[in-house]
Amino acid sequence: MANAHLTLIRIIGLVLIVAGAGLLVWGYQLSGSLSAQLTETVSGAMPDAVMQRYIAGAAGLIVGIYLLITR
């Protein structure tokens, strides 16, 4: 029973790592778009959509790695 619990936690960790990496790549691609570059040029900051994907991706990646490393 405990082994199944650890396997489930590892699967969740892997899913979070893949989803986090996907969000980071998506944010990077979005930051290269014309509208994002125009917004950054005018305001001096990246658009909110890009920052949301960066933050969510980094959080998912960190939590996923933590779940894989522990136990």
C-alpha positions in Angstrom: 0.0 0.0 0.0 2.8 2.4 0.8 4.6 1.6 -2.4 1.5 2.5 -4.4 1.3 5.8 -2.6 4.9 6.6 -3.5 4.3 5.7 -7.1 1.4 8.0 -7.3 3.4 10.9 -5.8 6.2 10.3 -8.3 3.7 10.3 -11.2 2.2 13.5 -10.0 5.8 14.9 -9.8 6.5 13.9 -13.3 3.3 15.5 -14.6 4.1 18.7 -12.8 7.6 18.8 -14.3 6.3 18.3 -17.8 3.5 20.8 -17.3 5.9 23.3 -15.8 8.4 23.0 -18.6 5.6 23.3 -21.1 4.4 26.6 -19.5 8.0 28.0 -19.4 8.4 27.2 -23.1 5.0 28.7 -23.9 5.8 31.8 -22.0 9.2 32.1 -23.8 7.5 31.8 -27.2 4.8 34.3 -26.2 7.5 36.8 -25.1 8.8 36.8 -28.7 5.5 37.8 -30.2 5.1 41.2 -31.8 2.4 42.3 -29.3 4.6 41.3 -26.3 7.6 43.1 -27.7 5.6 46.2 -28.4 4.1 46.1 -24.9 7.6 45.7 -23.4 9.0 48.6 -25.5 6.2 51.0 -24.5 5.8 50.0 -20.8 9.2 48.6 -20.0 7.8 45.5 -18.6 6.7 42.1 -20.0 3.0 41.5 -20.5 1.1 39.9 -17.6 0.3 36.8 -19.7 4.1 36.1 -20.2 4.8 36.6 -16.5 1.9 34.4 -15.4 3.2 31.5 -17.5 6.8 32.0 -16.3 5.7 32.0 -12.6 3.3 29.0 -13.0 5.9 27.1 -15.0 8.6 27.7 -12.4 6.3 26.7 -9.6 5.2 23.5 -11.3 8.8 22.6 -12.1 10.0 23.2 -8.5 7.1 21.3 -6.9 7.5 18.4 -9.3 11.3 18.1 -8.6 10.6 18.3 -4.9 8.0 15.4 -5.2 10.5 13.3 -7.1 13.4 13.9 -4.8 11.6 13.4 -1.4 11.2 9.9 0.0 
